[in-house]
Amino acid sequence: MAVAPAFAPTFAPVMRAVSAGVLVLLLLLAGFVFVHAALRALAALFDLPEQARRWRTQQKERAMHAALLDALAQLNAGRFLRARKSAQAVLAQEKSLAAAGEPPAYGSQIRGLAHLLAAESAQALQDKASRDEHLRDALAQATARPVATGTQQVQEGALLRAASWALQDRDPQAAMGWLAGLPQGAARRTLALRIKLKAARQARESAEALDTARLLAKHRAFSPMAAQSIVRGLAVDLLNGAHDTAQLQRAWDSLEPAERQMPELAIHAAQRITALGGDAFLARAWLLPVWEQQAALGDSLRVKLVRALEAGLDSIDGAWLARIEAAHQNNPRDATLQYLAGMACMKRQLWGKAQQLLTHAALGLQDMGLHRNAWCALALLAEQRGDERAAADAWKRAAQA
């Protein structure tokens, strides 16, 4: 029979004490959990009205944002009445939230965009009174809270749209005024420059339009060929706006070096100064870069160049005669150069050589104007030497041309 250890009677009270302590801890833990759960339940119960309020606010904000998106979609789809109605619904919902003391986030930006959408719809509907009212309200949102998120962009957008609407109303001065309100950085954006270019062209401010077109070309707003064509056209308008030789000289000097190298511009400038009774030497100086590349010009430009030079042959100097003679010798079968050389010889009273060159030129010229002028010159030469039959035949051929 086994004998129990001597310490067994002392171990049992310790075990009972430990068990009692554990039980107390478990009871305390259970009580804490119960109290915590009860407090959470009470907090949730008391928070139900606040949660309901937040849920209602969230639903209103979602409806407002949905109306804003609908206004934009309807505007892009060309349904302007519906777009304006949706934009007005956005404004009404935002006002309701603000009145309830629950203004939405980015409220100023939303109001500004809604006013802009409503104004754009009114512009499409030719409702200028409503358009101007919404435009003022959109700008007022930006000026009321200039540091609010997005309001500066809304203001810039409103100014750009106002300038565009002014162009549609054929009021370029008003468009320029709206653009003047833009910050310096925004005024140099491609969209603003495009509007400025259109406004300047409508106002017939050729110098301003040309400067703007140059900036757009540097920003690569056009293809290279389109940019060159636009700049060339505006430069022609600038030259046409000169009413005397001094204005024409200033206009020519205001052109950039690359622009003065354009054959069309140089020829047009030479023709303008001749028409204004200006200095033929100056006209030939403008034409010299074009003459140096005349072999690469198209037929129409070469004809214009010859006509521009022909207008100043009365005062042509030896240097230009040498240039014309050298060009003719390098390309003796070119009827256009034969015509120019023949007319130059005629002005210098070299009758025989002039008749020879003009006779060959008259047979090969494709341009009807030069063809007729060649036969007229041959008729005058025939009359000068007393050959009435040849003169009559030349006049007949000139009339037929």
C-alpha positions as CSV (number, residue, x, y, z in Angstrom):
1,M,0.0,0.0,0.0
2,A,1.4,3.4,-1.2
3,V,1.9,6.2,1.3
4,A,0.9,9.9,0.3
5,P,3.6,12.5,0.3
6,A,4.0,14.5,3.5
7,F,3.2,17.9,1.7
8,A,-0.1,16.8,0.2
9,P,-2.3,18.3,3.0
10,T,-0.6,21.8,2.5
11,F,-1.0,21.9,-1.4
12,A,-4.8,21.7,-1.5
13,P,-5.5,25.1,0.1
14,V,-3.2,26.7,-2.3
15,M,-5.0,25.2,-5.3
16,R,-8.3,26.4,-3.9
17,A,-7.0,29.9,-3.5
18,V,-5.7,30.0,-7.1
19,S,-9.0,28.7,-8.4
20,A,-10.9,31.4,-6.5
21,G,-8.6,34.1,-7.9
22,V,-9.0,32.9,-11.5
23,L,-12.8,32.8,-11.0
24,V,-12.8,36.4,-9.7
25,L,-10.7,37.6,-12.7
26,L,-13.1,35.9,-15.1
27,L,-16.0,37.5,-13.4
28,L,-14.4,40.9,-13.6
29,L,-13.5,40.4,-17.3
30,A,-17.1,39.3,-18.0
31,G,-18.4,42.3,-16.2
32,F,-16.1,44.7,-18.1
33,V,-17.2,43.2,-21.4
34,F,-20.8,43.4,-20.5
35,V,-20.5,47.1,-19.4
36,H,-18.5,48.0,-22.5
37,A,-21.1,46.3,-24.8
38,A,-23.9,48.1,-23.0
39,L,-22.2,51.5,-23.3
40,R,-21.5,50.8,-27.0
41,A,-25.1,49.9,-27.5
42,L,-26.3,53.0,-25.7
43,A,-23.9,55.2,-27.8
44,A,-25.1,53.6,-31.0
45,L,-28.7,54.2,-29.9
46,F,-28.1,57.8,-29.1
47,D,-26.1,58.3,-32.4
48,L,-28.9,57.0,-34.6
49,P,-30.4,60.5,-35.2
50,E,-26.9,61.9,-36.2
51,Q,-26.3,58.9,-38.5
52,A,-29.7,59.5,-40.1
53,R,-28.8,63.2,-40.6
54,R,-25.5,62.3,-42.2
55,W,-27.1,59.8,-44.4
56,R,-29.7,62.3,-45.6
57,T,-26.9,64.9,-46.2
58,Q,-24.9,62.3,-48.2
59,Q,-27.9,61.5,-50.3
60,K,-28.5,65.2,-51.1
61,E,-24.8,65.7,-52.0
62,R,-25.0,62.6,-54.3
63,A,-28.1,64.0,-55.9
64,M,-26.4,67.4,-56.4
65,H,-23.3,65.8,-58.0
66,A,-25.5,63.6,-60.2
67,A,-27.4,66.8,-61.3
68,L,-24.0,68.5,-62.1
69,L,-22.9,65.6,-64.2
70,D,-26.3,65.5,-65.9
71,A,-26.0,69.2,-66.8
72,L,-22.6,68.6,-68.3
73,A,-23.8,65.6,-70.3
74,Q,-26.9,67.4,-71.5
75,L,-24.8,70.4,-72.6
76,N,-22.4,68.2,-74.6
77,A,-25.4,66.5,-76.2
78,G,-26.8,69.8,-77.3
79,R,-29.9,69.6,-75.0
80,F,-29.5,73.1,-73.7
81,L,-32.9,73.5,-71.9
82,R,-32.3,70.3,-69.9
83,A,-28.7,71.3,-69.2
84,R,-29.8,74.6,-67.8
85,K,-32.6,72.9,-65.7
86,S,-30.0,70.5,-64.2
87,A,-27.6,73.3,-63.5
88,Q,-30.4,75.2,-61.7
89,A,-31.2,72.1,-59.7
90,V,-27.5,71.9,-58.6
91,L,-27.7,75.5,-57.4
92,A,-31.0,74.8,-55.5
93,Q,-29.6,71.7,-53.8
94,E,-26.4,73.4,-52.8
95,K,-28.4,76.3,-51.4
96,S,-30.6,74.0,-49.4
97,L,-27.6,72.2,-47.9
98,A,-26.0,75.5,-47.0
99,A,-29.2,76.8,-45.4
100,A,-29.4,73.6,-43.3
101,G,-25.9,74.3,-41.9
102,E,-24.4,71.5,-43.9
103,P,-22.5,73.2,-46.7
104,P,-20.9,70.6,-49.1
105,A,-17.2,70.3,-49.6
106,Y,-16.0,72.5,-52.5
107,G,-19.3,74.4,-52.4
108,S,-17.9,77.5,-54.1
109,Q,-16.4,75.5,-56.9
110,I,-19.6,73.6,-57.4
111,R,-21.7,76.8,-57.5
112,G,-19.3,78.4,-59.9
113,L,-19.4,75.4,-62.3
114,A,-23.2,75.2,-62.1
115,H,-23.4,78.9,-63.0
116,L,-21.0,78.4,-65.9
117,L,-23.0,75.5,-67.2
118,A,-26.2,77.5,-67.0
119,A,-24.6,80.5,-68.7
120,E,-23.3,78.3,-71.5
121,S,-26.7,76.8,-72.0
122,A,-28.2,80.3,-72.0
123,Q,-25.7,81.4,-74.6
124,A,-26.7,78.5,-76.9
125,L,-30.4,79.5,-76.4
126,Q,-29.6,83.2,-77.2
127,D,-30.8,84.2,-73.8
128,K,-28.2,86.9,-73.1
129,A,-29.8,88.3,-70.0
130,S,-29.7,84.9,-68.3
131,R,-26.2,84.3,-69.6
132,D,-24.9,87.5,-68.1
133,E,-26.6,86.9,-64.8
134,H,-25.1,83.5,-64.4
135,L,-21.7,84.8,-65.5
136,R,-21.7,87.5,-62.8
137,D,-22.6,84.9,-60.2
138,A,-19.8,82.6,-61.4
139,L,-17.3,85.4,-61.1
140,A,-18.7,86.5,-57.8
141,Q,-18.0,83.0,-56.3
142,A,-14.4,83.3,-57.2
143,T,-13.9,86.8,-55.9
144,A,-15.8,86.0,-52.7
145,R,-13.5,83.2,-51.8
146,P,-10.3,83.7,-53.8
147,V,-8.3,81.1,-51.8
148,A,-10.9,78.4,-51.9
149,T,-9.9,75.2,-53.8
150,G,-10.7,75.4,-57.5
151,T,-12.2,78.9,-57.5
152,Q,-9.3,80.4,-59.4
153,Q,-9.8,77.9,-62.2
154,V,-13.5,78.6,-62.2
155,Q,-12.8,82.3,-62.5
156,E,-10.3,81.8,-65.4
157,G,-12.8,79.5,-67.1
158,A,-15.5,82.1,-66.7
159,L,-13.4,84.8,-68.2
160,L,-12.4,82.6,-71.2
161,R,-15.9,81.6,-71.9
162,A,-17.0,85.3,-71.6
163,A,-14.4,86.2,-74.2
164,S,-15.5,83.4,-76.5
165,W,-19.2,84.6,-76.2
166,A,-18.1,88.1,-77.0
167,L,-16.5,86.8,-80.2
168,Q,-19.7,85.0,-81.1
169,D,-21.5,88.3,-80.6
170,R,-19.0,90.0,-83.0
171,D,-17.7,92.2,-80.2
172,P,-13.9,91.9,-80.3
173,Q,-13.3,94.8,-77.9
174,A,-15.4,93.1,-75.2
175,A,-13.5,89.9,-75.8
176,M,-10.2,91.7,-75.3
177,G,-11.5,93.2,-72.1
178,W,-12.4,89.8,-70.7
179,L,-9.0,88.5,-71.6
180,A,-7.3,91.4,-69.9
181,G,-8.7,90.2,-66.6
182,L,-6.8,86.9,-66.8
183,P,-3.6,86.4,-64.7
184,Q,-0.4,86.6,-66.7
185,G,0.1,82.8,-66.8
186,A,-3.4,82.1,-67.9
187,A,-3.3,84.8,-70.6
188,R,-0.4,82.9,-72.3
189,R,-2.2,79.6,-72.5
190,T,-3.0,78.3,-75.9
191,L,-6.8,78.6,-75.5
192,A,-6.5,82.3,-74.4
193,L,-4.1,83.0,-77.3
194,R,-6.5,81.5,-79.8
195,I,-9.3,83.6,-78.6
196,K,-7.0,86.7,-78.6
197,L,-6.0,85.9,-82.2
198,K,-9.7,85.7,-83.3
199,A,-10.5,88.9,-81.5
200,A,-7.6,90.8,-83.0
201,R,-8.5,89.7,-86.5
202,Q,-12.1,90.7,-85.9
203,A,-11.0,94.1,-84.7
204,R,-8.6,94.3,-87.7
205,E,-5.6,94.9,-85.4
206,S,-3.1,93.2,-87.6
207,A,0.0,93.9,-85.5
208,E,-1.6,92.4,-82.4
209,A,-2.9,89.5,-84.3
210,L,0.5,88.8,-85.8
211,D,2.2,88.9,-82.4
212,T,-0.3,86.4,-81.1
213,A,0.0,84.1,-84.1
214,R,3.8,84.1,-83.5
215,L,3.3,83.0,-79.9
216,L,0.8,80.3,-81.0
217,A,3.4,79.1,-83.5
218,K,6.0,78.9,-80.8
219,H,3.6,76.9,-78.6
220,R,3.0,74.5,-81.6
221,A,-0.7,75.3,-81.6
222,F,-0.7,74.8,-85.4
223,S,1.1,72.6,-87.8
224,P,4.2,74.2,-89.3
225,M,2.5,74.8,-92.7
226,A,-0.6,76.2,-91.1
227,A,1.4,78.5,-88.8
228,Q,3.4,79.8,-91.8
229,S,0.2,80.4,-93.7
230,I,-1.5,82.2,-90.9
231,V,1.6,84.4,-90.1
232,R,2.0,85.2,-93.8
233,G,-1.6,86.2,-94.2
234,L,-1.5,88.4,-91.1
235,A,1.7,90.0,-92.3
236,V,0.1,90.8,-95.7
237,D,-2.8,92.4,-93.8
238,L,-0.2,94.5,-91.8
239,L,1.4,95.7,-95.0
240,N,-1.9,96.4,-96.6
241,G,-2.8,98.6,-93.6
242,A,0.1,101.0,-94.5
243,H,-1.2,104.2,-96.2
244,D,2.2,105.8,-97.0
245,T,5.7,104.7,-97.5
246,A,6.8,105.6,-94.0
247,Q,4.1,103.3,-92.5
248,L,5.0,100.6,-94.9
249,Q,8.7,100.8,-93.9
250,R,7.7,100.6,-90.2
251,A,5.5,97.6,-91.0
252,W,8.3,95.9,-92.9
253,D,10.8,96.5,-90.1
254,S,8.4,95.0,-87.6
255,L,8.5,91.7,-89.4
256,E,10.9,89.1,-88.1
257,P,13.9,88.1,-90.3
258,A,12.4,84.8,-91.2
259,E,9.2,86.5,-92.3
260,R,11.0,89.0,-94.5
261,Q,12.6,86.0,-96.3
262,M,9.2,84.7,-97.3
263,P,8.9,85.3,-101.1
264,E,5.2,86.1,-100.9
265,L,5.7,88.8,-98.3
266,A,8.7,90.4,-100.0
267,I,7.0,90.5,-103.4
268,H,3.8,91.9,-101.9
269,A,5.8,94.6,-100.0
270,A,7.6,95.6,-103.2
271,Q,4.3,95.9,-105.0
272,R,2.8,97.9,-102.2
273,I,5.7,100.4,-102.1
274,T,5.5,100.8,-105.9
275,A,1.8,101.4,-105.7
276,L,2.4,104.0,-103.0
277,G,5.0,105.8,-105.2
278,G,7.9,104.7,-103.0
279,D,11.5,104.2,-103.8
280,A,12.1,101.5,-106.4
281,F,15.7,100.9,-105.0
282,L,14.1,100.0,-101.7
283,A,11.7,97.6,-103.4
284,R,14.5,95.9,-105.2
285,A,16.5,95.6,-101.9
286,W,13.5,93.8,-100.4
287,L,13.3,91.5,-103.4
288,L,17.0,90.6,-103.5
289,P,16.7,87.6,-101.1
290,V,13.8,86.3,-103.2
291,W,15.7,86.8,-106.4
292,E,18.6,84.8,-105.1
293,Q,16.3,81.8,-104.7
294,Q,14.1,82.5,-107.8
295,A,15.2,79.2,-109.4
296,A,13.5,77.3,-106.7
297,L,10.2,79.3,-106.8
298,G,7.0,78.0,-108.4
299,D,5.7,79.4,-111.6
300,S,3.1,81.7,-110.1
301,L,5.7,83.3,-107.7
302,R,8.2,83.7,-110.4
303,V,5.7,85.6,-112.5
304,K,4.8,87.8,-109.5
305,L,8.5,88.5,-108.9
306,V,9.1,89.4,-112.5
307,R,6.1,91.8,-112.4
308,A,7.4,93.4,-109.2
309,L,10.8,94.0,-110.8
310,E,9.3,95.1,-114.0
311,A,7.5,97.9,-112.2
312,G,10.9,99.5,-111.3
313,L,12.8,99.0,-114.5
314,D,12.9,102.7,-115.2
315,S,15.4,103.2,-112.5
316,I,17.2,99.8,-112.6
317,D,20.9,100.0,-112.0
318,G,23.9,98.1,-113.5
319,A,24.1,95.6,-110.6
320,W,20.5,94.4,-111.2
321,L,21.0,94.3,-114.9
322,A,24.0,92.1,-114.3
323,R,21.9,89.8,-112.1
324,I,19.1,89.5,-114.6
325,E,21.6,88.8,-117.5
326,A,23.4,86.2,-115.4
327,A,20.1,84.5,-114.5
328,H,19.1,84.5,-118.2
329,Q,22.5,83.0,-119.3
330,N,22.2,80.3,-116.7
331,N,18.7,79.4,-117.9
332,P,18.5,80.7,-121.5
333,R,15.3,78.8,-122.3
334,D,13.3,80.2,-119.4
335,A,10.6,82.4,-121.1
336,T,10.0,84.4,-117.9
337,L,13.7,85.4,-117.6
338,Q,13.8,86.2,-121.3
339,Y,10.8,88.5,-120.9
340,L,12.4,90.3,-117.9
341,A,15.7,90.6,-119.7
342,G,14.0,91.9,-122.8
343,M,12.0,94.5,-120.9
344,A,15.2,95.6,-119.1
345,C,16.9,96.0,-122.5
346,M,14.0,98.0,-123.8
347,K,14.2,100.4,-120.9
348,R,17.9,100.8,-121.5
349,Q,17.1,101.5,-125.2
350,L,18.9,98.3,-126.4
351,W,16.2,97.9,-129.2
352,G,17.7,95.0,-131.1
353,K,18.5,92.8,-128.1
354,A,15.1,93.7,-126.6
355,Q,13.3,92.6,-129.7
356,Q,15.2,89.3,-129.9
357,L,14.5,88.4,-126.3
358,L,10.9,89.4,-126.3
359,T,10.2,87.6,-129.5
360,H,11.5,84.3,-128.0
361,A,9.7,85.0,-124.7
362,A,6.3,85.7,-126.4
363,L,6.4,82.3,-128.0
364,G,7.0,80.5,-124.7
365,L,5.2,82.5,-122.0
366,Q,2.4,80.7,-120.2
367,D,1.1,83.6,-118.2
368,M,-1.4,85.5,-120.2
369,G,-0.5,88.9,-118.7
370,L,3.1,88.6,-119.5
371,H,2.3,87.1,-122.9
372,R,0.1,90.2,-123.7
373,N,2.7,92.6,-122.4
374,A,5.4,91.0,-124.5
375,W,3.4,91.5,-127.7
376,C,2.6,95.0,-126.7
377,A,6.3,95.8,-126.2
378,L,7.1,94.2,-129.6
379,A,4.3,96.3,-131.2
380,L,5.9,99.5,-129.7
381,L,9.3,98.4,-131.0
382,A,7.9,97.8,-134.5
383,E,6.2,101.2,-134.5
384,Q,9.5,102.8,-133.4
385,R,11.4,101.4,-136.4
386,G,8.5,102.1,-138.8
387,D,7.4,98.6,-139.5
388,E,3.6,99.1,-139.5
389,R,2.8,95.6,-140.7
390,A,4.8,94.0,-137.8
391,A,3.3,96.4,-135.4
392,A,-0.3,95.6,-136.5
393,D,0.5,91.9,-136.2
394,A,1.9,92.3,-132.7
395,W,-1.1,94.4,-131.6
396,K,-3.4,91.7,-133.0
397,R,-1.6,89.0,-131.1
398,A,-1.7,91.1,-127.9
399,A,-5.5,91.6,-128.3
400,Q,-5.9,87.8,-128.8
401,A,-4.0,87.1,-125.6
